[in-house]
Amino acid sequence: LWYVKKQFTATVDWKSSAKILLASTLAATITYATIAQLSLPNWITLTIGATIFLITYTISAPLIGAINKTDIQNLRETLKELGPLSHIFNLPLNIIEKLLLITQKA
């Protein structure tokens, strides 16, 4: 961190990092609590766990304030480079945008 700060005058946004950590911890806790109860083949457990984590993180990150409208715009710009695959990500990004609008109104 010292090298990056000195060379590039960049710093860590601790508040934002803490929010991302909180959203990730929440998603990981819910995922672990769910898959710990399963006795399925590993590949099914992995698929279910990944799905639960992604859904939980997608919902919790905007509600906690870990991501904002600018982050969504940056993700859309980045994902445009994937060509036709970029359309797959429109649904989760639209959900996140709507959650951001809900939290901003509250």
N, CA, C and O atoms as CSV, one atom per row, in Angstrom:
chain,resi,resn,atom,element,x,y,z
A,1,LEU,N,N,0.818,-1.195,0.000
A,1,LEU,CA,C,0.000,0.000,0.000
A,1,LEU,C,C,0.862,1.258,0.000
A,1,LEU,O,O,0.539,2.246,-0.660
A,2,TRP,N,N,1.961,1.208,0.749
A,2,TRP,CA,C,2.847,2.362,0.796
A,2,TRP,C,C,3.404,2.660,-0.589
A,2,TRP,O,O,3.444,3.817,-1.007
A,3,TYR,N,N,3.838,1.611,-1.309
A,3,TYR,CA,C,4.405,1.780,-2.647
A,3,TYR,C,C,3.375,2.372,-3.606
A,3,TYR,O,O,3.681,3.302,-4.353
A,4,VAL,N,N,2.175,1.844,-3.588
A,4,VAL,CA,C,1.119,2.335,-4.472
A,4,VAL,C,C,0.793,3.791,-4.150
A,4,VAL,O,O,0.629,4.609,-5.055
A,5,LYS,N,N,0.700,4.108,-2.878
A,5,LYS,CA,C,0.397,5.482,-2.477
A,5,LYS,C,C,1.496,6.439,-2.938
A,5,LYS,O,O,1.206,7.532,-3.424
A,6,LYS,N,N,2.736,6.035,-2.787
A,6,LYS,CA,C,3.865,6.897,-3.156
A,6,LYS,C,C,3.997,7.036,-4.673
A,6,LYS,O,O,4.215,8.138,-5.176
A,7,GLN,N,N,3.870,5.949,-5.388
A,7,GLN,CA,C,4.084,5.969,-6.834
A,7,GLN,C,C,2.895,6.516,-7.625
A,7,GLN,O,O,3.080,7.203,-8.630
A,8,PHE,N,N,1.692,6.216,-7.179
A,8,PHE,CA,C,0.513,6.555,-7.969
A,8,PHE,C,C,-0.434,7.519,-7.263
A,8,PHE,O,O,-1.491,7.854,-7.799
A,9,THR,N,N,-0.068,7.961,-6.083
A,9,THR,CA,C,-0.914,8.834,-5.244
A,9,THR,C,C,-2.332,8.281,-5.116
A,9,THR,O,O,-3.310,9.026,-5.159
A,10,ALA,N,N,-2.421,6.986,-4.961
A,10,ALA,CA,C,-3.710,6.319,-4.768
A,10,ALA,C,C,-3.801,5.862,-3.317
A,10,ALA,O,O,-2.800,5.486,-2.708
A,11,THR,N,N,-4.991,5.899,-2.783
A,11,THR,CA,C,-5.207,5.439,-1.414
A,11,THR,C,C,-6.358,4.451,-1.388
A,11,THR,O,O,-7.100,4.300,-2.359
A,12,VAL,N,N,-6.484,3.793,-0.270
A,12,VAL,CA,C,-7.571,2.836,-0.073
A,12,VAL,C,C,-8.763,3.588,0.515
A,12,VAL,O,O,-8.622,4.361,1.463
A,13,ASP,N,N,-9.913,3.351,-0.056
A,13,ASP,CA,C,-11.139,3.918,0.506
A,13,ASP,C,C,-11.642,2.909,1.541
A,13,ASP,O,O,-12.339,1.953,1.202
A,14,TRP,N,N,-11.282,3.135,2.799
A,14,TRP,CA,C,-11.568,2.176,3.870
A,14,TRP,C,C,-13.054,2.003,4.098
A,14,TRP,O,O,-13.503,0.890,4.372
A,15,LYS,N,N,-13.837,3.080,3.992
A,15,LYS,CA,C,-15.275,2.984,4.216
A,15,LYS,C,C,-15.925,2.099,3.165
A,15,LYS,O,O,-16.737,1.232,3.490
A,16,SER,N,N,-15.572,2.315,1.915
A,16,SER,CA,C,-16.106,1.498,0.832
A,16,SER,C,C,-15.645,0.049,0.953
A,16,SER,O,O,-16.422,-0.880,0.736
A,17,SER,N,N,-14.384,-0.130,1.297
A,17,SER,CA,C,-13.855,-1.489,1.461
A,17,SER,C,C,-14.567,-2.233,2.584
A,17,SER,O,O,-14.824,-3.431,2.471
A,18,ALA,N,N,-14.886,-1.531,3.661
A,18,ALA,CA,C,-15.595,-2.155,4.781
A,18,ALA,C,C,-17.002,-2.567,4.367
A,18,ALA,O,O,-17.486,-3.618,4.787
A,19,LYS,N,N,-17.658,-1.759,3.556
A,19,LYS,CA,C,-19.007,-2.104,3.082
A,19,LYS,C,C,-18.975,-3.330,2.175
A,19,LYS,O,O,-19.843,-4.198,2.260
A,20,ILE,N,N,-17.971,-3.392,1.309
A,20,ILE,CA,C,-17.828,-4.557,0.432
A,20,ILE,C,C,-17.548,-5.804,1.264
A,20,ILE,O,O,-18.104,-6.870,0.998
A,21,LEU,N,N,-16.690,-5.671,2.269
A,21,LEU,CA,C,-16.395,-6.789,3.165
A,21,LEU,C,C,-17.648,-7.237,3.904
A,21,LEU,O,O,-17.880,-8.437,4.049
A,22,LEU,N,N,-18.452,-6.303,4.368
A,22,LEU,CA,C,-19.690,-6.635,5.069
A,22,LEU,C,C,-20.656,-7.389,4.157
A,22,LEU,O,O,-21.228,-8.401,4.562
A,23,ALA,N,N,-20.841,-6.901,2.925
A,23,ALA,CA,C,-21.738,-7.574,1.976
A,23,ALA,C,C,-21.229,-8.977,1.648
A,23,ALA,O,O,-22.017,-9.918,1.556
A,24,SER,N,N,-19.922,-9.118,1.472
A,24,SER,CA,C,-19.329,-10.430,1.174
A,24,SER,C,C,-19.458,-11.385,2.354
A,24,SER,O,O,-19.749,-12.568,2.177
A,25,THR,N,N,-19.240,-10.867,3.550
A,25,THR,CA,C,-19.352,-11.698,4.752
A,25,THR,C,C,-20.782,-12.183,4.947
A,25,THR,O,O,-21.012,-13.344,5.286
A,26,LEU,N,N,-21.727,-11.299,4.733
A,26,LEU,CA,C,-23.140,-11.681,4.838
A,26,LEU,C,C,-23.479,-12.769,3.827
A,26,LEU,O,O,-24.107,-13.770,4.171
A,27,ALA,N,N,-23.063,-12.569,2.579
A,27,ALA,CA,C,-23.338,-13.565,1.538
A,27,ALA,C,C,-22.648,-14.893,1.843
A,27,ALA,O,O,-23.238,-15.956,1.651
A,28,ALA,N,N,-21.412,-14.837,2.313
A,28,ALA,CA,C,-20.683,-16.070,2.634
A,28,ALA,C,C,-21.315,-16.811,3.804
A,28,ALA,O,O,-21.394,-18.040,3.791
A,29,THR,N,N,-21.766,-16.074,4.817
A,29,THR,CA,C,-22.389,-16.696,5.991
A,29,THR,C,C,-23.681,-17.399,5.601
A,29,THR,O,O,-23.914,-18.542,5.994
A,30,ILE,N,N,-24.507,-16.726,4.840
A,30,ILE,CA,C,-25.776,-17.338,4.394
A,30,ILE,C,C,-25.498,-18.556,3.514
A,30,ILE,O,O,-26.154,-19.589,3.644
A,31,THR,N,N,-24.525,-18.423,2.624
A,31,THR,CA,C,-24.182,-19.545,1.737
A,31,THR,C,C,-23.680,-20.740,2.538
A,31,THR,O,O,-24.112,-21.871,2.314
A,32,TYR,N,N,-22.769,-20.487,3.470
A,32,TYR,CA,C,-22.225,-21.587,4.265
A,32,TYR,C,C,-23.309,-22.257,5.105
A,32,TYR,O,O,-23.357,-23.483,5.199
A,33,ALA,N,N,-24.175,-21.455,5.711
A,33,ALA,CA,C,-25.246,-22.021,6.542
A,33,ALA,C,C,-26.175,-22.897,5.710
A,33,ALA,O,O,-26.709,-23.890,6.204
A,34,THR,N,N,-26.363,-22.529,4.464
A,34,THR,CA,C,-27.242,-23.307,3.592
A,34,THR,C,C,-26.576,-24.592,3.117
A,34,THR,O,O,-27.161,-25.670,3.219
A,35,ILE,N,N,-25.349,-24.482,2.596
A,35,ILE,CA,C,-24.726,-25.678,2.017
A,35,ILE,C,C,-24.226,-26.654,3.076
A,35,ILE,O,O,-23.999,-27.827,2.780
A,36,ALA,N,N,-24.054,-26.184,4.292
A,36,ALA,CA,C,-23.639,-27.094,5.357
A,36,ALA,C,C,-24.725,-28.115,5.665
A,36,ALA,O,O,-24.445,-29.182,6.212
A,37,GLN,N,N,-25.953,-27.791,5.316
A,37,GLN,CA,C,-27.079,-28.691,5.563
A,37,GLN,C,C,-27.282,-29.712,4.444
A,37,GLN,O,O,-28.062,-30.652,4.593
A,38,LEU,N,N,-26.582,-29.526,3.325
A,38,LEU,CA,C,-26.781,-30.385,2.161
A,38,LEU,C,C,-25.837,-31.574,2.178
A,38,LEU,O,O,-24.697,-31.479,2.633
A,39,SER,N,N,-26.327,-32.674,1.681
A,39,SER,CA,C,-25.456,-33.835,1.488
A,39,SER,C,C,-25.647,-34.301,0.040
A,39,SER,O,O,-26.171,-35.381,-0.229
A,40,LEU,N,N,-25.208,-33.457,-0.855
A,40,LEU,CA,C,-25.323,-33.718,-2.285
A,40,LEU,C,C,-23.930,-33.866,-2.878
A,40,LEU,O,O,-22.937,-33.575,-2.211
A,41,PRO,N,N,-23.849,-34.315,-4.120
A,41,PRO,CA,C,-22.529,-34.375,-4.772
A,41,PRO,C,C,-21.869,-32.987,-4.787
A,41,PRO,O,O,-22.543,-31.957,-4.801
A,42,ASN,N,N,-20.543,-32.996,-4.783
A,42,ASN,CA,C,-19.799,-31.743,-4.681
A,42,ASN,C,C,-20.141,-30.731,-5.761
A,42,ASN,O,O,-20.245,-29.539,-5.473
A,43,TRP,N,N,-20.318,-31.177,-6.996
A,43,TRP,CA,C,-20.571,-30.233,-8.078
A,43,TRP,C,C,-21.932,-29.566,-7.919
A,43,TRP,O,O,-22.099,-28.403,-8.288
A,44,ILE,N,N,-22.904,-30.292,-7.374
A,44,ILE,CA,C,-24.222,-29.698,-7.128
A,44,ILE,C,C,-24.131,-28.710,-5.956
A,44,ILE,O,O,-24.709,-27.624,-6.006
A,45,THR,N,N,-23.414,-29.089,-4.925
A,45,THR,CA,C,-23.224,-28.195,-3.783
A,45,THR,C,C,-22.518,-26.916,-4.220
A,45,THR,O,O,-22.896,-25.825,-3.791
A,46,LEU,N,N,-21.502,-27.036,-5.063
A,46,LEU,CA,C,-20.790,-25.868,-5.576
A,46,LEU,C,C,-21.718,-24.966,-6.383
A,46,LEU,O,O,-21.690,-23.746,-6.222
A,47,THR,N,N,-22.531,-25.552,-7.240
A,47,THR,CA,C,-23.461,-24.781,-8.064
A,47,THR,C,C,-24.487,-24.058,-7.199
A,47,THR,O,O,-24.766,-22.877,-7.409
A,48,ILE,N,N,-25.042,-24.769,-6.236
A,48,ILE,CA,C,-26.028,-24.161,-5.341
A,48,ILE,C,C,-25.367,-23.056,-4.500
A,48,ILE,O,O,-25.935,-21.977,-4.334
A,49,GLY,N,N,-24.187,-23.326,-3.982
A,49,GLY,CA,C,-23.482,-22.338,-3.168
A,49,GLY,C,C,-23.144,-21.081,-3.948
A,49,GLY,O,O,-23.323,-19.971,-3.448
A,50,ALA,N,N,-22.655,-21.248,-5.169
A,50,ALA,CA,C,-22.325,-20.089,-6.007
A,50,ALA,C,C,-23.564,-19.267,-6.322
A,50,ALA,O,O,-23.524,-18.036,-6.305
A,51,THR,N,N,-24.657,-19.948,-6.607
A,51,THR,CA,C,-25.908,-19.252,-6.912
A,51,THR,C,C,-26.403,-18.469,-5.699
A,51,THR,O,O,-26.779,-17.303,-5.820
A,52,ILE,N,N,-26.402,-19.103,-4.547
A,52,ILE,CA,C,-26.848,-18.424,-3.316
A,52,ILE,C,C,-25.956,-17.224,-3.013
A,52,ILE,O,O,-26.452,-16.149,-2.676
A,53,PHE,N,N,-24.645,-17.403,-3.132
A,53,PHE,CA,C,-23.726,-16.304,-2.852
A,53,PHE,C,C,-23.973,-15.132,-3.798
A,53,PHE,O,O,-24.068,-13.987,-3.356
A,54,LEU,N,N,-24.077,-15.410,-5.086
A,54,LEU,CA,C,-24.272,-14.333,-6.061
A,54,LEU,C,C,-25.591,-13.596,-5.846
A,54,LEU,O,O,-25.636,-12.369,-5.923
A,55,ILE,N,N,-26.646,-14.330,-5.583
A,55,ILE,CA,C,-27.943,-13.684,-5.338
A,55,ILE,C,C,-27.881,-12.845,-4.066
A,55,ILE,O,O,-28.332,-11.699,-4.054
A,56,THR,N,N,-27.330,-13.404,-3.005
A,56,THR,CA,C,-27.252,-12.673,-1.735
A,56,THR,C,C,-26.380,-11.436,-1.872
A,56,THR,O,O,-26.739,-10.365,-1.383
A,57,TYR,N,N,-25.239,-11.575,-2.531
A,57,TYR,CA,C,-24.351,-10.423,-2.701
A,57,TYR,C,C,-24.984,-9.363,-3.590
A,57,TYR,O,O,-24.863,-8.168,-3.321
A,58,THR,N,N,-25.661,-9.801,-4.653
A,58,THR,CA,C,-26.328,-8.869,-5.564
A,58,THR,C,C,-27.388,-8.052,-4.843
A,58,THR,O,O,-27.600,-6.884,-5.170
A,59,ILE,N,N,-28.044,-8.643,-3.882
A,59,ILE,CA,C,-29.076,-7.936,-3.122
A,59,ILE,C,C,-28.459,-7.099,-2.008
A,59,ILE,O,O,-28.848,-5.948,-1.810
A,60,SER,N,N,-27.500,-7.666,-1.278
A,60,SER,CA,C,-26.979,-6.967,-0.100
A,60,SER,C,C,-26.033,-5.811,-0.440
A,60,SER,O,O,-26.030,-4.803,0.267
A,61,ALA,N,N,-25.244,-5.930,-1.485
A,61,ALA,CA,C,-24.267,-4.880,-1.808
A,61,ALA,C,C,-24.914,-3.519,-2.049
A,61,ALA,O,O,-24.453,-2.532,-1.476
A,62,PRO,N,N,-25.956,-3.420,-2.865
A,62,PRO,CA,C,-26.570,-2.097,-3.027
A,62,PRO,C,C,-27.330,-1.639,-1.787
A,62,PRO,O,O,-27.384,-0.441,-1.507
A,63,LEU,N,N,-27.915,-2.567,-1.045
A,63,LEU,CA,C,-28.650,-2.174,0.156
A,63,LEU,C,C,-27.711,-1.638,1.233
A,63,LEU,O,O,-28.085,-0.734,1.982
A,64,ILE,N,N,-26.505,-2.181,1.321
A,64,ILE,CA,C,-25.524,-1.729,2.303
A,64,ILE,C,C,-24.838,-0.449,1.821
A,64,ILE,O,O,-24.319,0.323,2.627
A,65,GLY,N,N,-24.838,-0.231,0.513
A,65,GLY,CA,C,-24.163,0.933,-0.045
A,65,GLY,C,C,-22.760,0.623,-0.520
A,65,GLY,O,O,-21.939,1.527,-0.677
A,66,ALA,N,N,-22.478,-0.651,-0.750
A,66,ALA,CA,C,-21.152,-1.056,-1.206
A,66,ALA,C,C,-20.912,-0.677,-2.662
A,66,ALA,O,O,-19.766,-0.511,-3.079
A,67,ILE,N,N,-21.975,-0.541,-3.432
A,67,ILE,CA,C,-21.851,-0.106,-4.820
A,67,ILE,C,C,-22.835,1.023,-5.062
A,67,ILE,O,O,-23.844,1.149,-4.368
A,68,ASN,N,N,-22.525,1.844,-6.059
A,68,ASN,CA,C,-23.389,2.970,-6.370
A,68,ASN,C,C,-23.655,3.038,-7.867
A,68,ASN,O,O,-23.228,2.167,-8.625
A,69,LYS,N,N,-24.358,4.070,-8.279
A,69,LYS,CA,C,-24.755,4.217,-9.681
A,69,LYS,C,C,-23.531,4.293,-10.602
A,69,LYS,O,O,-23.544,3.734,-11.699
A,70,THR,N,N,-22.493,4.970,-10.164
A,70,THR,CA,C,-21.271,5.079,-10.970
A,70,THR,C,C,-20.633,3.712,-11.174
A,70,THR,O,O,-20.134,3.413,-12.259
A,71,ASP,N,N,-20.646,2.885,-10.139
A,71,ASP,CA,C,-20.102,1.530,-10.261
A,71,ASP,C,C,-20.875,0.726,-11.302
A,71,ASP,O,O,-20.285,-0.012,-12.091
A,72,ILE,N,N,-22.192,0.875,-11.298
A,72,ILE,CA,C,-23.028,0.154,-12.267
A,72,ILE,C,C,-22.696,0.610,-13.685
A,72,ILE,O,O,-22.568,-0.214,-14.590
A,73,GLN,N,N,-22.557,1.923,-13.880
A,73,GLN,CA,C,-22.214,2.443,-15.205
A,73,GLN,C,C,-20.850,1.927,-15.659
A,73,GLN,O,O,-20.678,1.569,-16.824
A,74,ASN,N,N,-19.885,1.888,-14.749
A,74,ASN,CA,C,-18.561,1.365,-15.085
A,74,ASN,C,C,-18.619,-0.115,-15.458
A,74,ASN,O,O,-17.951,-0.554,-16.394
A,75,LEU,N,N,-19.426,-0.880,-14.714
A,75,LEU,CA,C,-19.586,-2.304,-15.045
A,75,LEU,C,C,-20.219,-2.486,-16.419
A,75,LEU,O,O,-19.789,-3.341,-17.193
A,76,ARG,N,N,-21.230,-1.693,-16.721
A,76,ARG,CA,C,-21.874,-1.794,-18.037
A,76,ARG,C,C,-20.871,-1.501,-19.157
A,76,ARG,O,O,-20.834,-2.212,-20.161
A,77,GLU,N,N,-20.063,-0.461,-18.984
A,77,GLU,CA,C,-19.051,-0.117,-19.989
A,77,GLU,C,C,-18.037,-1.243,-20.151
A,77,GLU,O,O,-17.662,-1.587,-21.272
A,78,THR,N,N,-17.601,-1.807,-19.052
A,78,THR,CA,C,-16.623,-2.885,-19.099
A,78,THR,C,C,-17.206,-4.128,-19.760
A,78,THR,O,O,-16.546,-4.779,-20.570
A,79,LEU,N,N,-18.444,-4.450,-19.411
A,79,LEU,CA,C,-19.072,-5.671,-19.928
A,79,LEU,C,C,-19.471,-5.562,-21.396
A,79,LEU,O,O,-19.712,-6.583,-22.040
A,80,LYS,N,N,-19.546,-4.355,-21.936
A,80,LYS,CA,C,-19.847,-4.193,-23.362
A,80,LYS,C,C,-18.794,-4.875,-24.222
A,80,LYS,O,O,-19.082,-5.310,-25.338
A,81,GLU,N,N,-17.587,-4.967,-23.708
A,81,GLU,CA,C,-16.485,-5.576,-24.449
A,81,GLU,C,C,-16.671,-7.087,-24.629
A,81,GLU,O,O,-15.964,-7.708,-25.423
A,82,LEU,N,N,-17.608,-7.669,-23.905
A,82,LEU,CA,C,-17.854,-9.111,-24.036
A,82,LEU,C,C,-18.746,-9.445,-25.224
A,82,LEU,O,O,-19.001,-10.616,-25.503
A,83,GLY,N,N,-19.213,-8.431,-25.913
A,83,GLY,CA,C,-20.064,-8.645,-27.086
A,83,GLY,C,C,-21.419,-9.191,-26.689
A,83,GLY,O,O,-22.073,-8.654,-25.795
A,84,PRO,N,N,-21.850,-10.270,-27.359
A,84,PRO,CA,C,-23.182,-10.827,-27.081
A,84,PRO,C,C,-23.340,-11.336,-25.644
A,84,PRO,O,O,-24.457,-11.389,-25.127
A,85,LEU,N,N,-22.253,-11.704,-25.008
A,85,LEU,CA,C,-22.331,-12.190,-23.633
A,85,LEU,C,C,-22.706,-11.084,-22.655
A,85,LEU,O,O,-23.163,-11.366,-21.547
A,86,SER,N,N,-22.519,-9.841,-23.050
A,86,SER,CA,C,-22.822,-8.729,-22.148
A,86,SER,C,C,-24.303,-8.668,-21.797
A,86,SER,O,O,-24.665,-8.145,-20.743
A,87,HIS,N,N,-25.156,-9.191,-22.660
A,87,HIS,CA,C,-26.600,-9.173,-22.401
A,87,HIS,C,C,-26.976,-10.050,-21.207
A,87,HIS,O,O,-27.993,-9.806,-20.559
A,88,ILE,N,N,-26.176,-11.055,-20.915
A,88,ILE,CA,C,-26.435,-11.932,-19.775
A,88,ILE,C,C,-26.386,-11.153,-18.470
A,88,ILE,O,O,-27.124,-11.459,-17.533
A,89,PHE,N,N,-25.519,-10.148,-18.406
A,89,PHE,CA,C,-25.324,-9.385,-17.181
A,89,PHE,C,C,-26.308,-8.238,-17.005
A,89,PHE,O,O,-26.317,-7.589,-15.959
A,90,ASN,N,N,-27.141,-7.977,-18.016
A,90,ASN,CA,C,-28.092,-6.875,-17.907
A,90,ASN,C,C,-29.131,-7.108,-16.818
A,90,ASN,O,O,-29.490,-6.165,-16.113
A,91,LEU,N,N,-29.620,-8.319,-16.660
A,91,LEU,CA,C,-30.640,-8.599,-15.638
A,91,LEU,C,C,-30.113,-8.320,-14.229
A,91,LEU,O,O,-30.762,-7.585,-13.485
A,92,PRO,N,N,-28.960,-8.877,-13.830
A,92,PRO,CA,C,-28.483,-8.559,-12.480
A,92,PRO,C,C,-28.173,-7.070,-12.301
A,92,PRO,O,O,-28.424,-6.514,-11.231
A,93,LEU,N,N,-27.636,-6.427,-13.323
A,93,LEU,CA,C,-27.347,-5.001,-13.202
A,93,LEU,C,C,-28.626,-4.176,-13.081
A,93,LEU,O,O,-28.662,-3.182,-12.355
A,94,ASN,N,N,-29.670,-4.589,-13.792
A,94,ASN,CA,C,-30.957,-3.894,-13.660
A,94,ASN,C,C,-31.534,-4.067,-12.257
A,94,ASN,O,O,-32.089,-3.124,-11.694
A,95,ILE,N,N,-31.405,-5.257,-11.696
A,95,ILE,CA,C,-31.890,-5.509,-10.332
A,95,ILE,C,C,-31.120,-4.639,-9.341
A,95,ILE,O,O,-31.710,-4.036,-8.445
A,96,ILE,N,N,-29.816,-4.578,-9.508
A,96,ILE,CA,C,-28.991,-3.757,-8.607
A,96,ILE,C,C,-29.380,-2.290,-8.726
A,96,ILE,O,O,-29.453,-1.589,-7.716
A,97,GLU,N,N,-29.628,-1.816,-9.935
A,97,GLU,CA,C,-30.043,-0.416,-10.121
A,97,GLU,C,C,-31.359,-0.129,-9.414
A,97,GLU,O,O,-31.518,0.918,-8.788
A,98,LYS,N,N,-32.296,-1.057,-9.515
A,98,LYS,CA,C,-33.587,-0.858,-8.842
A,98,LYS,C,C,-33.425,-0.854,-7.327
A,98,LYS,O,O,-34.067,-0.063,-6.637
A,99,LEU,N,N,-32.578,-1.728,-6.809
A,99,LEU,CA,C,-32.304,-1.733,-5.365
A,99,LEU,C,C,-31.645,-0.434,-4.937
A,99,LEU,O,O,-31.929,0.075,-3.853
A,100,LEU,N,N,-30.768,0.110,-5.773
A,100,LEU,CA,C,-30.137,1.386,-5.456
A,100,LEU,C,C,-31.185,2.502,-5.396
A,100,LEU,O,O,-31.126,3.369,-4.523
A,101,LEU,N,N,-32.133,2.476,-6.319
A,101,LEU,CA,C,-33.203,3.487,-6.302
A,101,LEU,C,C,-34.050,3.377,-5.043
A,101,LEU,O,O,-34.450,4.385,-4.462
A,102,ILE,N,N,-34.318,2.150,-4.629
A,102,ILE,CA,C,-35.113,1.931,-3.407
A,102,ILE,C,C,-34.376,2.473,-2.190
A,102,ILE,O,O,-34.973,3.139,-1.344
A,103,THR,N,N,-33.076,2.191,-2.100
A,103,THR,CA,C,-32.318,2.661,-0.933
A,103,THR,C,C,-32.137,4.166,-0.946
A,103,THR,O,O,-32.053,4.778,0.119
A,104,GLN,N,N,-32.074,4.776,-2.107
A,104,GLN,CA,C,-31.920,6.225,-2.195
A,104,GLN,C,C,-33.206,6.942,-1.792
A,104,GLN,O,O,-33.159,8.043,-1.243
A,105,LYS,N,N,-34.349,6.324,-2.062
A,105,LYS,CA,C,-35.630,6.913,-1.680
A,105,LYS,C,C,-35.854,6.846,-0.184
A,105,LYS,O,O,-36.498,7.719,0.398
A,106,ALA,N,N,-35.312,5.787,0.447
A,106,ALA,CA,C,-35.532,5.577,1.880
A,106,ALA,C,C,-34.742,6.499,2.747
A,106,ALA,O,O,-34.835,6.427,3.972
